[in-house]
Amino acid sequence: MIVSLGRKLLWRVGLNSPIARNSIFLLAAEVVRVAANFIVSVVLGRYLEPERFGIFRFVVNYAVIFAVLTDAGISRVSVRRMARTSPEEHSYLLATLRKTRLALSIGAFCALCISLWFLPAERVTEDARLLIAVYMLSQIFQAFRKDSEVVWQARQQLHYHAALAVVNRLAILAAVLWAVHTKAPLTGVILCYVAVDALDFIVANSLLATQLNRCRLTIGVKEVKELVHEAVPFGLQFLAQHLRYYADAVLLKFLVPLSRADKTIGLYNSATPFVLTLQFIPTSLAGAVYPELAKCYVTNRGRFCQLSKAFLAILYAVGTGIACILFSTREWVMARTFGFKFLEAAEVLAILAWFLPFFFLSTGLLVVYAAADRQKILSAVNWSSTLIKLIFSFFLVPAFDKQGLAWASLIAEALSVVYLLVAFSQTVKGAIPWKLMALVTTFQGLVFLAIQTAQPVKIVFWSLLVLQGILTIVGAYILFRHTRRLP
């Protein structure tokens, strides 16, 4: 009876399709995950303070850049292969994936260790290098945990992934709170991440083992080479993305004067959690929509175009609404989360807020291009955008410090999105929602101007902010309901 009532409720609100259910599962899990991540960032920021928080972020970001080599696009390719094959073949495909990931992980760790030898001693201490190597183990455990996620995503059983993601983040939060309570050093904080991710890897793969036949690593070198070859465009794309999004701490470490490099990293990375926290929205929707888009591109091109338009319009509407609200409340938000020691970071948040609409669209476009088997162009665009950001950073960071890096990020993301939109609209007619995006831009712009005008009158200011949030959610839901009527 409860299941029946639940299905009726999902049907009434338009959540009866597999895409809708998976979106809800992922969104619910991501809300908990990013909330826990955000709390962890705030707790660590207040505990470590700007300078030591900067060291922590440098350690994490440096390892994450090399962690992309543990995947190199093989997860995305494996999802596409499994989505297009029968469940009986999934065990074989999973075996290929695991053996390939093992080889890539060994190579990634070796590459990381070699790179640490070339870092200048005056910038990176021996303790920091050791912490980077230790934290890389956490990234490797996360990579092997993706094997189970690949299977569940292909089978549209993302509730398993959602549940384990929630448990993982809550465990990280508990471990960090314990480390702060016991006044553990930075090494203790890093070890908390490694221990929790190792446990998450064991649990996820144990659960997967109960659903599939036993998977032996009997795959030959030929199958591994084929998977890697097919994943190269995705791998290059992911590497470019990681350099663009995670090289910030590394750039600040070497472009800012040594005396204030760590503090600058800490201040800059106290603003980025507000942007990174909200990135779960397009990422979750993309994970749920991708299998359907990939199938429709082959079987029903008309539905592919309509679904693509609705998907991108929803992302753009939500991204612009959140950006307006975040920009308007930047100082209030910084002071009440990280504290007044980080208030200087509000200048960075004012710039990064406008990064959100472009990132939302970029995430959606990556999925649309991948579903249409056009990932090769993504690699070129991502690398171009990454190079643009690096070039602008080398000029803007020495002149404008952390604000210069924020501007470089915004410019690179905007140029990338504009090119992808124009290129795809010329390749696949009717897949880009130009009119809806223009309508959203006009509406959000008018409300934003009203909010800035009413800023001295606090009651009106906060009332308009709430109104903008409500209208953004309602508009996105209307677009979502439209997808139910697609053929």
N, C-alpha and C positions, 0 to 999 in steps of 0.2 A: 504493500500500500504506500509506504514511504517513497519507494523507488518510483511508483506510478505518479505520485504527486510531484516528485522532483522533476520528472520528465515533462509533465504538463506545465510546470512553472518555467522550465527552460524554453519550452515551445512558445509560451505566451510572450516572453521577453525577447524572443528571436535567437535563442542559444541552443537550438536543437541539432544543428549540423556538427559534424566532426571538427570543422575548423573553429566554430564558435566554442565548443566545449574545450578543445585544446587551448584556445586563447585564454579562456577563463582560468583553466588550471595553471597555465604558465604565468598569467598576470597575477593570480593570487600568490603563487610561490615567489615570483619576482618582487612583489610588494614586500613580503616578509624578508626576502633576501637582501634587497637594497636598503630596507629600513635597518636591518641588522648591520649591514656594511657601513651605513651612514653613522649609526650610533658608535660603532667601533672607531671610525675616523675621528669623531668628535671626542670620544673618551681618550684615544691615544694622543690627539692634538693637545688637549688640556693637560694630559699627564706628562707628555714629553716636552711640550712648549715648542715654539717655532723652530729653534735650531735643531734639537734632537729629532723632532718630527720630520725635518728636512732630510736628515740622515736616513731615517726609516723609509721615507718615500723613495729616496735614491736607490736603496738596496732593493726594494720591491720592483720598481720600474725597470731597473737594469736587468734583473732576472726575467721579468715578463717579456722583454724584447727577445731574449734568446728562447723563451718558452714556445714561441710561435713555431720553432723548428720541430717541436715534438708532435705537431699536428700537420703543418704544411699543406693543409687543404684536404687531407685524406678523409676526415670526418664528413665533410660536405659531399664528397664524391660517393662515399659509402652510403649515406642517406639516400642519395639519388639512385644508386644501384638497387638498394633494398626496396625502395618505393616502387620500382619498376619490375621487380621480380617476385616470385611466389615465396611465401614464408619458409618453405622447405629448403630454399637456397640460402637463407639468412645465416645459418651456422657456418657454411663455407665462406661466405663473405666476411663474417666476423673474424674467422681465423686469419684471413688475409689481412684484415685491418690490424689485428693485434700484433702479428709478426712485423708488419711494416712500422707500426708505432714503436715497437721495441728498438728497432734499428735507428729510427729517427731520434728517439729519446737519448740513446747512448751518444749519438753524434752531437746533439744539442748540448749535453752536459760537457762533453769534451771541448766544444767550441767556446762555451762560457769560461771554462777554466783557463784555456789558452789566452782569451781576451783579457783576463784579469792580470796577467803578467805584464801587459803593455800599458796599464793605467798608471799615470804619474803618481808617485808616492806622496807628493805634497798635496795632492787633491783627494786621493782615496787611500785611507789608512789600511793597514793589514787586517784590523778587526772588521772593517767594512767589507773587505774582499771575502773574508771567511763567512760573514753573514749572507753575502750574495750567493755563495756556493751552497750554503745550507738551505736558503729559501728556494733555490732552484729545485730541490727535492720535492717541495710542496707543489710546484708547477708540474713536475713529472707525474706525481700521483693524480693531479687533476686531469692530465692528459689521458691516462689510462682509464680514469673514471668516465671519460667521454665515450668509451666503447659501448657502455650500456645505454647512454643517452642516444647514440646513433640508432640502435635497434628500436628503442621506444619511439623515437621521432618518426622513423620510417613506418612503423606499425600504428602510428597515431595513438600511442598509449602513454602520453606525456604526463599522466597523473603520477606514474612511478618517479619520473625525473623530478616533477614538481615537489613531491613529498621529500625525497632525499635532499634536494636543494635547500629546502626549508630547514631540515635537521642539520645540515652542514653549517649553514650560516648561524643558526642559533648556538651550535656547539662552539664556533669561532668566537661569537660574542661572549659566551660564558667563560671561555678560556682567557680571553683578553681581560675581562672584568676581574678574573682571578689574578692575572698577572699584575694588573694595576693595584688591586687590593693588597697584594703581597709586596708591592714596590719592586717588582722584578726588573732586571736590566733589559736592555734592548734585545739581547740574545734570548732571553726567556720568552719575549713576545714572539720572535721569529719561530722558535721551537713549538710554540702553541699552534701556529699555522701548519707546520709540517705534521704534527701529530694528528690534528683533526682531519687534514686532507688524506692522510694515510688510512685512517679509519673509514672515511667516506668511500675511498677506493675499494676497500675490502667488502664493505656492505653492499655497494652498488653491483659489483661483479658477482657476488654471491647470490643476490636476488636474480640477476640475469641468468645465472647458471640453472636456476630452477625452471626457467621458461624455455630454454633452448636445449637441444641435444649437446652432449659434451663436445667441446670445441678443442681439437688437438692442433698444435702448431705444426702441421704437416704440409704446409703450403710451400711451394717451390719459389725459387728466386724469380722466375718468370712472372708469376702472379704479383709479386711485390713490385717489380719494375713496372708492370702495367698500371697498377694503382698509383704509384708515384708519378708516372708520366701523365696520367689523366688528371692528377691533382695539382700539377705544376702551376697552371693558371690561378687556381684558388690559393695555393701556397704563396705565390708572389703577391697576390692581392692581400692576403692576411699579413704578410710581412710588412708591406707598405702601410697598412692600417696600424699595425703595432708601432712602427716607427713614428707615425704621425701622432698617435694618441698617447704613447708611453715614453717617448724620448724627451718629454718636457723636462723632467728632473735631470736627465743627463746633460741637456743643453744648458740649463741654468748652472749646473755644477761646473762646467768648463768655460762658460761665457761671462759669468758674473765674477767680479773680484773675489778672491779667495776668502777674504775676511768676512764677507756676508753671504757667501754662496749657499750654505746650509740653511740659514734663516730665510733667504729668499725662496728656496725650494719649499720650505715649510709653509710660508705664507701663500705661495701660489697653489700648493696642493691642499690648502684649507678651503680654497674657492672651488676647485675642481670637483669635490664630492657632490656639490649641489647639481652640477651638470651630469656627472657620471651616474648619480643615483637615479636620474630620470631617464637614462638611456635604456633602462629595462623595458620601457613601453614599446619602442619600435623593435627591440630585439626579441621580445616575447611574441609579439604579433608576427614577426618574420618567421620565427621557428614554427609557428602553427600554420601559416599560410603557404610556406614554401612547397611542401609536398603536393598540395592541390594545384598550385600554379605550375609546377613542373609537369604534372599529369595533363592539365588542361591545355598547355602549349602544344602537346602532341595530339590530343584527342578532340579538343573543342577550342579553337582559336578565338571565337567570339567571346566565350566565357572568360578566357584568359585576359582579354583586353578590358572587359568590364570589371573583373575582379582586381586587376592591376590599378585601374582608375580609382575605384573605391578605396583600396588599400592605401595608395599614396595620398589621397585627399584626407583620409582620417589622420594619417601621420602628420601632415602639414598643419591641419587645423589644431591638433593637440599641441604640436611643437610651438607654434606661434603664440598660442594662449599662455602656455607655461612661461615662455620667454618674457612676455610683457609683465607678468606677475613677478617673476624673479628679479627683473631689472628694477621694478618699482620698490621692492622691499629689501634690496641688497644689504644696506647698512643695518637695518633692524634684524635681518636674518643672521648676519655674521656676529653681531654683538651677543645675540641670545643663544648661539650654538657654541662656537669655538671660544668666545670670550673677547674682551676688549684688546687683548694682546694680539689678536688676529684681525682687528678692525681695518687695518691697512689693506687687507685682501679684498675689501669691498670694491676697490677700483678694478681689480681683476674680474670679479664677478659681474660687474656692469658690462664688461665686454663679452665674457663667455656666455652670458645669458642668450645673446643673439646667435650663438653657435648652435643652440638646440634645434631650431627649425631646419637648419641645413643638415644636421646630423640625422634627424628623424627621416628626412627625405633620402639622404644618402644610404641609410640602412635599408629602406624600402626598395630603392633602386638596385642595390646590390643583389637583393633577393630576386627581383624581377628579371634582371640580366642573367643571373645564374639559372633561373627556371627556363629561360629562353635559350640556354646553351650559348650565351655570349659572354662568358666570363673572361675571355682573352682581352677584350677591350677594357674590362675593369682593371686588369693588372696595369695596363698602360696609363689609365686615368689616375689610379691610386698612386702609382709611382710618380707621376707628374705632380700631383697634389702634394705628395710628401716632399719632393724636391723643392717645390715652391715654398712650403712652410720652412724648410731648412734654410733656404736662401734668405727669406725674409727675416728669419730668426737671427741669422748671423749679422744682419744690419740693424734690426730693431732692438734686440735684447741689450747689446752694449749701450744703446742710446736711451732706451725707455725701460730697461730692467724687466720685471715680470709682466708689466702691461704690454711691452713689445712682443713678448711671446704669445700673449692672449690675442693680440691683433694678427700675428702671423697665423695662428690656428684658425681664426675666423675667416681670413682672406682665402686660405688654402681650401677650406671646406666649401665655401661659397662658390669658388671657381669650379671645383669638382662637380658639385651638384648641377650647376647651370649647364655644363657641358654634357653630363649624363642625360639630363632631361631633353635637351635639344637633339642629341644623337639618337636616343631611343624613339622619340616621336617621329623621326624621319625613317627609322628602320621598321617599326611596328606601328602602323597608323591606328589612332584611337586608343592608345594605351596610357596616355598622359592626361590628367585632369586639368588642363589649362584654365578653363572657365571657373571651375570650382576653386582653384588656387587663387585666382584673381579676386573672386568674391570673398574668400577668407582673408586675404591681405587687406582689402578695403575695410571690412568689418572690424578686424582686430586693430587696424591702424586708427580708426575713429575712436574706438573704446580706449586705446592706449593714450591718445591725445587728451581725452577727457580725464583720464586718471592723472596724468601729469599736471593738467590745469588745476585739478581739485586737490593737489597734494598738500597745500597749506591747511585745508579744512579736513582734519583727520577723519571725521565721521563719513564725509562724502568719499574721501579717498579709499577707505577700507570697504565701504559699501560697493563702490565700483569694482574693486578688486574681486570681491566675492561674486558679483554679478558676472564678471568676465570669466571666472572659473566655471560657474554654472552653465553659462552659454557655450563655453568650449566643450564641456562634457555632453551637453544636449546635442550640439551640432555633430560631434563625433558619433553619437548613438544613432542619429538620424541617417548618417551615411552608412553606418553598420547595418541598420535595418534594410537599407536599399540592397545590400548584397544578398538578402534572402530571396529577392524577386528575380535574381539573375537566372537565365536559362541554364 
